[in-house]
Amino acid sequence: MNQKAKKNIIKQIKPCTVKKKIDVKESFNKKYANINKIMAIFIMFFIILSCLNKVNAVNMVSNLNALKIEKIMLANNEKSQVNEKNNEENNILNAKIEDNEESLDEEDEAFNAIIEDDEEDEALDIGKIQNEVIQTSSNTEELDVDSRIALIYDRASGRILYEKNRNKQTPMASTTKILTAIVVLENANLKDIVTIDSKAASIGGSRLGLKKNDKITVNDLLYGLMLRSGNDAAVALATYVGGSIEGFAEMMNNKAKEMGLVNSHFVVPHGLDTEGHYTTAYELAKMADYALKIDKFRQIVSTKTTTIYINGYAKAINNTNQLLGSISGVYGVKTGFTNGAGRCLVTACKRDDLDIITVIIGADTTKQRTADTIKLINYAYQNFEIINIKEIVENKFREWQEINQGRIYVNKGIENEVKLYLEDLAYEAMAIRKDKKDKIDIEVNSVFYLEAPVERGKIIANLKIKLDEEVIEILNIYNEREIRKKGVEDYLIEFIECIIKVSIIW
């Protein structure tokens, strides 16, 4: 094949090839376009799917957050409830702790009180002690007591027959209950029923044995107070009568002031050592003397043993005063002991007309206070006797009056003479040493010139009662009636009377 023929064949083939290429290209472009469309659809699908997932995710997150919030709220509520429960439990626990602490404090107080105020003294052989005192007290002119404070008080006159530190302020232990009983007897009904509270039930020291919510009459509480020396009875009576310990202490102090006690102050009704709670032997004797004038008090303290009723059940109690029934004439009054006061004993004793109160404070042992009390009693009855001092004074005054009343001149008065009367002596009898009976002297000091007018009740003179040169009483002597000063009319009447008398004589 020649060259020309080849070229023609190529020319024929080439357009076909180009055409085929074009067709292929077009076919490819069409296919590619379809692929792009499919790809676009897939992309859109994925975009839509992604959006849906995001929405679901947001919803899920929202739901999760809501759940979390709900859980947090529930947790907070549970926590709040737990906290409330814990607070409640803590409050209960704290209350229990406070109660326990209070209970412990009360137990400590009770324990300390038991140590300080235990009236369960050992049984004493009073007869043996009395014999020992007699053997060691041969010299009756001198009295030697071992206790820190001692006193003999004459009930008839209120005079002191013997004293050792009588005005020394001191704690007085359960002898306090003498004034407690006075205040109760003057302010309560003996038949009233008292319900015992926790304060009274938990007090320590000497006890009647009362428990919370026990019921007992005021009368039986007083027996428990004075015989058994019950501190629980003292607190029960104080809160019933005074409303509180403080309220009752105020009543005690008011009564002490009314009785003229200036060296005593009261804080508690039972006498356990307390700051600001004190008295003196002299004022304690005055309290006992006052109390013994109350029939019910005297009946109680003179009782050796009795039966009281708590919640309707009988209970026998004995008096802590072992001198009752053992020493002749003893009829009361009260024992006591604290660390601050020592062993104490107030005793009332009467033989024939001589009625005395002895006070012992600050003895080291029960035996010592008993021995010292017996010494005081023996000393009083060996060395003193009762005389009717009022009769002696009135007789001496009448003798002086008969001699001296007419000598008192009233100048310019419608009457020239006064009529006198003597102040009343507060007591009729008094105890005096037997060896000084003849040493009583009555001395009167008077004015003898007065200017009218002279009012009724004017002091004209005074009378001194002296015992062995010691002045024991001073009594005033008064003008009995008013004396008016003379006027012009009185002088005129006198002048006329004088002329009439002269006329009669002539």
C-alpha positions in Angstrom: 0.0 0.0 0.0 1.3 3.3 -1.0 1.8 6.1 1.1 -1.1 8.0 -0.1 -3.5 5.2 0.5 -2.3 4.9 4.1 -2.9 8.6 4.7 -6.4 8.3 3.4 -7.1 5.3 5.7 -5.7 7.3 8.7 -7.8 10.3 7.8 -10.8 8.0 7.8 -9.9 6.4 11.1 -8.9 9.6 13.0 -12.4 11.3 12.9 -13.9 8.1 14.2 -11.4 8.0 17.0 -12.0 11.6 18.0 -15.7 11.0 17.9 -15.3 8.0 20.1 -13.1 10.0 22.5 -15.8 12.6 22.6 -18.4 10.1 23.2 -16.4 8.5 26.0 -15.7 11.8 27.5 -19.4 12.8 27.4 -20.3 9.4 28.8 -17.8 9.9 31.5 -19.0 13.4 32.3 -22.5 12.1 32.5 -21.5 9.3 34.9 -19.4 11.7 36.9 -22.3 14.1 37.1 -24.5 11.2 38.4 -21.8 10.3 40.9 -21.7 13.9 42.1 -25.4 13.9 42.5 -25.2 10.7 44.5 -22.4 12.1 46.5 -24.4 15.3 47.1 -27.3 13.2 48.2 -25.1 11.2 50.6 -23.6 14.4 51.9 -27.0 16.0 52.5 -28.1 12.7 54.2 -25.1 12.8 56.4 -25.6 16.5 57.1 -29.3 15.8 58.0 -28.3 12.8 60.0 -25.6 14.8 61.8 -28.1 17.5 62.6 -30.6 15.0 63.9 -27.8 13.5 66.1 -26.9 16.9 67.4 -30.5 17.6 68.3 -30.7 14.2 70.0 -27.5 14.9 71.7 -28.7 18.2 72.9 -32.0 16.6 74.1 -30.0 13.9 75.7 -27.7 16.4 77.4 -30.8 18.3 78.5 -32.3 15.2 79.8 -29.1 14.2 81.5 -28.8 17.7 83.0 -32.4 17.5 84.2 -31.7 14.1 85.7 -28.5 15.5 87.2 -30.4 18.5 88.6 -33.2 16.2 89.9 -30.5 13.9 91.4 -28.8 16.9 93.0 -32.1 18.2 94.3 -32.9 14.7 95.7 -29.5 14.5 97.1 -29.9 17.9 98.7 -33.2 17.0 100.1 -31.8 13.7 101.4 -28.8 15.7 102.8 -31.2 18.2 104.3 -33.2 15.4 105.9 -30.1 13.8 107.1 -28.9 17.1 108.5 -32.2 17.6 110.2 -32.1 14.1 111.6 -28.5 14.6 112.6 -29.4 17.9 114.2 -32.3 16.3 116.0 -30.0 13.5 117.1 -27.4 16.0 118.2 -30.0 18.0 120.1 -31.2 14.8 121.8 -27.6 13.8 122.5 -26.8 17.3 123.8 -29.9 17.2 126.0 -28.8 13.8 127.3 -25.3 15.1 127.9 -26.7 18.1 129.7 -29.0 15.9 131.7 -26.1 13.6 132.4 -23.9 16.6 133.4 -26.7 17.9 135.6 -27.1 14.5 137.0 -23.4 14.2 137.6 -23.4 17.7 139.2 -26.2 16.6 141.4 -24.5 13.4 142.2 -21.3 15.3 142.9 -23.2 17.8 145.0 -25.0 14.9 146.8 -21.6 13.1 147.3 -20.0 16.3 148.7 -23.1 16.9 150.9 -22.9 13.3 152.2 -19.3 14.0 153.2 -20.2 17.4 154.7 -23.5 16.7 156.4 -23.9 13.2 157.7 -26.1 13.1 160.8 -25.7 9.3 161.1 -23.4 9.7 164.1 -22.1 6.7 166.0 -24.2 5.5 168.9 -22.9 7.1 172.1 -22.9 5.8 175.7 -24.3 9.0 177.2 -24.1 7.7 180.7 -20.4 6.9 180.3 -19.7 10.4 178.9 -21.7 12.0 181.7 -19.6 10.2 184.3 -16.4 11.2 182.6 -17.5 14.8 182.6 -18.4 14.7 186.3 -15.0 13.2 187.1 -13.1 15.8 185.1 -15.2 18.9 186.2 -14.5 19.0 189.9 -14.0 22.8 190.0 -17.4 24.2 189.3 -16.1 27.8 189.5 -14.4 27.4 186.1 -15.9 25.9 182.9 -13.6 24.5 180.3 -15.1 23.4 176.9 -13.1 22.2 174.0 -15.5 23.3 171.2 -14.6 26.5 169.5 -17.9 28.2 170.3 -20.2 27.7 173.4 -23.0 29.4 175.2 -25.6 29.0 178.0 -28.8 31.1 177.5 -31.3 31.7 180.2 -34.8 31.4 178.6 -36.5 33.3 181.5 -34.5 36.5 181.0 -32.6 36.2 177.7 -29.4 36.7 179.6 -26.1 34.8 178.9 -25.0 32.6 181.8 -21.7 31.5 180.1 -20.2 32.3 176.7 -17.2 31.5 174.5 -17.1 33.5 171.3 -20.8 34.1 171.4 -20.8 36.9 168.7 -18.4 35.1 166.3 -20.1 34.7 162.9 -19.9 31.1 161.9 -21.5 28.4 159.6 -24.1 26.5 161.7 -24.9 23.4 159.6 -28.3 21.7 160.2 -29.1 23.9 163.2 -30.2 26.2 160.4 -33.3 24.1 160.3 -34.6 25.7 163.5 -35.4 28.9 161.5 -36.6 26.8 158.5 -39.2 25.2 160.8 -40.2 28.6 162.2 -40.9 30.0 158.7 -42.8 26.9 157.6 -44.9 26.8 160.8 -45.9 30.4 160.4 -46.6 30.2 156.6 -48.0 26.8 155.8 -50.9 24.5 156.6 -49.7 21.3 158.3 -52.3 19.2 156.4 -51.1 20.4 153.0 -49.7 17.6 150.7 -46.3 18.3 149.1 -45.2 16.5 145.9 -41.4 16.0 145.9 -39.5 17.5 142.9 -36.1 16.4 141.5 -34.2 19.1 143.4 -35.4 17.8 146.7 -35.0 14.2 145.7 -31.4 14.6 144.6 -30.0 16.7 147.5 -27.3 14.9 149.5 -26.2 14.7 153.1 -28.7 13.7 155.8 -31.9 12.5 154.1 -35.4 11.4 154.9 -35.2 9.2 151.8 -37.7 11.1 149.6 -37.9 10.3 145.9 -39.3 12.3 143.0 -43.1 12.5 142.9 -43.4 11.2 146.5 -46.3 12.7 148.3 -46.1 13.7 152.0 -47.7 16.2 154.3 -46.1 19.4 155.6 -46.5 18.0 159.1 -44.5 14.8 158.3 -41.9 16.8 156.4 -41.4 18.9 159.6 -40.8 15.7 161.6 -38.4 14.5 158.9 -36.7 17.9 159.0 -36.1 18.1 162.7 -35.8 14.5 163.8 -34.1 12.9 160.9 -32.4 16.2 159.8 -33.6 15.6 156.2 -32.0 17.9 153.7 -34.5 16.6 151.2 -37.3 17.6 153.6 -35.7 21.1 153.9 -35.6 21.7 150.2 -39.2 20.3 149.7 -40.5 22.6 152.4 -38.6 25.6 151.1 -39.8 25.3 147.5 -43.3 24.7 148.6 -43.5 27.6 151.0 -41.2 30.1 149.3 -41.6 29.0 145.7 -37.8 28.5 145.4 -34.7 28.2 147.5 -34.0 31.8 146.9 -37.5 32.9 147.7 -37.5 30.9 151.0 -34.1 32.3 151.9 -35.6 35.8 151.6 -38.4 34.8 154.0 -35.8 33.5 156.4 -33.8 36.7 156.4 -37.0 38.8 156.8 -37.9 36.7 159.8 -34.4 37.0 161.3 -34.7 40.8 160.9 -38.1 40.8 162.6 -36.5 38.8 165.5 -33.8 41.4 165.9 -31.0 39.2 164.6 -28.3 41.4 163.2 -25.3 39.0 162.8 -27.1 36.3 160.9 -27.7 35.7 157.1 -29.4 32.8 155.4 -28.9 31.4 151.9 -30.2 27.8 152.1 -32.8 26.0 154.2 -30.7 23.0 155.1 -27.4 24.5 156.3 -24.9 22.9 154.0 -21.8 25.1 153.8 -22.6 28.0 151.5 -21.0 31.4 151.1 -22.9 34.1 153.0 -24.7 31.6 155.2 -23.9 32.2 158.9 -25.0 33.1 162.4 -23.7 33.4 165.9 -24.1 31.3 169.0 -26.1 34.1 170.7 -28.5 34.6 167.8 -28.9 30.8 167.3 -30.0 30.6 170.9 -32.5 33.4 170.3 -33.8 31.5 167.3 -34.3 28.4 169.4 -35.9 30.3 172.2 -38.4 31.9 169.8 -39.1 28.5 168.1 -39.7 26.8 171.5 -42.6 29.2 172.2 -44.4 27.6 169.3 -46.3 24.6 170.7 -45.9 22.5 167.5 -42.2 23.1 167.2 -41.7 22.1 170.8 -43.8 19.0 170.3 -41.7 18.0 167.3 -38.2 18.5 168.7 -39.1 16.8 172.0 -40.1 13.6 170.1 -37.6 10.7 170.3 -39.2 8.5 167.7 -42.3 8.7 165.5 -44.0 7.3 162.4 -44.6 9.4 159.3 -46.3 8.5 156.0 -44.8 8.8 152.5 -47.3 7.9 149.7 -49.5 6.5 152.4 -46.9 4.0 153.6 -45.7 4.2 157.2 -42.0 5.0 158.0 -40.5 5.1 161.5 -37.9 7.7 162.1 -35.7 8.5 165.2 -34.3 11.8 166.5 -30.6 12.4 165.8 -30.4 14.1 169.2 -29.1 11.4 171.5 -29.4 13.5 174.7 -33.2 13.2 174.5 -34.3 10.7 177.1 -30.7 10.3 178.4 -30.0 13.6 180.2 -32.6 14.8 182.8 -34.7 17.8 181.6 -33.5 17.8 177.9 -36.4 18.4 175.5 -34.8 19.4 172.2 -33.5 20.9 169.9 -31.2 20.2 166.9 -27.9 18.5 165.9 -25.7 19.5 162.9 -22.5 18.9 161.1 -20.6 20.3 158.1 -16.9 20.6 157.4 -17.2 24.4 157.9 -19.2 24.3 161.1 -17.9 21.2 162.7 -20.1 19.3 165.1 -23.0 21.4 166.4 -25.7 20.9 169.0 -28.4 23.2 170.3 -30.0 21.8 173.4 -33.0 22.9 175.5 -33.1 21.7 179.1 -35.4 22.5 182.0 -35.2 21.4 185.6 -37.6 22.9 188.1 -37.8 26.6 187.2 -34.5 26.9 185.5 -35.0 26.7 181.7 -31.8 27.0 179.6 -30.6 26.6 176.0 -27.0 25.5 175.3 -25.2 26.0 172.1 -22.1 24.1 170.9 -20.5 24.9 167.5 -17.2 23.7 166.2 -16.7 20.5 168.1 -14.2 18.1 166.5 -16.2 14.9 167.2 -19.7 13.9 168.2 -18.4 12.7 171.6 -16.8 16.1 172.1 -19.9 18.1 171.4 -21.9 15.8 173.6 -19.4 16.1 176.5 -19.2 19.9 176.1 -23.0 20.1 176.1 -23.2 18.0 179.3 -20.6 20.3 180.9 -22.7 23.3 180.1 -25.8 21.8 181.5 -24.1 20.6 184.7 -22.4 24.0 185.1 -25.8 25.8 184.8 -27.7 23.7 187.3 -24.8 23.5 189.8 -24.2 27.2 189.9 -27.5 29.0 189.0 -31.0 29.2 190.3 -34.1 31.2 189.4 -35.3 34.2 191.3 -38.3 36.4 190.8 -36.5 39.6 189.8 -39.7 41.5 188.9 -41.0 41.1 192.4 -37.7 42.3 193.9 -37.6 45.4 191.6 -41.2 46.4 192.2 -40.8 46.1 196.0 -37.7 48.3 195.9 -39.4 50.8 193.6 -42.4 51.1 196.0 -40.0 51.7 198.9 -38.2 54.4 197.0 -41.5 55.9 195.8 -43.0 56.2 199.3 -40.0 58.2 200.5 -39.1 60.3 197.4 -42.2 60.9 195.2 -43.5 63.8 197.5 -40.1 65.4 197.3 -40.4 66.1 193.5 -41.6 69.7 193.2 -43.4 71.1 190.2 -43.0 74.9 190.0 -46.0 76.9 188.7 -48.0 73.8 188.2 -51.7 73.4 189.2 -50.4 70.5 191.2 -47.1 70.6 193.1 -46.5 66.8 193.2 -46.1 64.1 190.5 -47.4 60.6 190.5 -44.9 58.1 189.1 -45.0 54.6 187.5 -42.3 52.2 186.6 -41.6 50.8 183.1 -42.6 47.1 183.0 -39.7 44.6 183.2 -39.8 42.3 180.2 -39.4 39.2 182.3 -40.4 38.1 185.8 -37.7 35.6 186.6 -34.0 35.3 185.8 -31.2 32.9 186.5 -28.6 34.1 189.0 -25.5 32.6 190.4 -26.3 31.1 193.8 -23.4 32.9 195.4 -24.6 36.3 194.2 -28.2 36.2 195.3 -27.5 38.8 198.0 -25.6 41.1 195.6 -28.6 42.4 193.8 -28.9 46.2 194.1 -31.6 48.6 192.9 -30.5 52.2 192.2 -32.8 55.1 191.3 -31.7 58.4 189.8 -34.3 61.1 189.7 -34.9 64.9 189.2 -36.6 66.6 192.1 -37.5 70.0 190.5 -39.7 70.4 187.5 -41.2 73.4 185.7 -44.8 73.2 184.6 -46.2 72.1 182.3 -45.2 68.5 182.8 -46.7 66.2 180.1 -48.0 62.7 180.8 -45.4 60.0 180.2 -42.4 62.3 180.8 -39.3 60.5 182.1 -38.7 61.7 185.6 -36.2 59.1 186.8 -34.6 55.7 185.9 -34.0 52.5 187.9 -30.9 50.5 187.5 -30.8 46.8 188.4 -27.3 45.9 189.4 -25.8 42.5 190.0 -22.5 42.5 191.8 -22.0 46.1 190.5 -22.8 45.1 186.9 -25.8 46.9 185.5 -28.0 44.3 183.9 -31.2 46.4 183.2 -32.3 50.0 183.2 -36.0 50.9 183.5 -37.5 54.3 183.1 -39.8 55.9 185.7 -42.6 58.1 184.1 -45.0 60.8 185.1 -48.4 59.3 185.3 -50.6 62.4 184.6 -50.3 65.7 182.9 -49.6 68.7 185.1 -50.8 72.0 183.6 -49.1 75.3 184.2 -51.0 77.9 186.3 -52.8 80.7 184.5 -54.2 84.1 185.7 -57.5 82.5 186.7 -55.7 79.9 188.7 -53.8 82.5 190.7 -57.0 84.5 191.2 -58.8 81.4 192.6 -55.8 80.7 194.9 -56.0 84.4 196.1 -59.7 84.1 196.9 -59.2 80.8 198.7 -56.5 82.3 200.7 -58.7 85.3 201.8 -61.5 82.9 202.7 -59.2 80.9 204.9 -57.9 84.0 206.6 -61.5 85.2 207.2 -62.4 81.9 208.8 -59.5 82.1 211.1 -60.4 85.6 212.2 
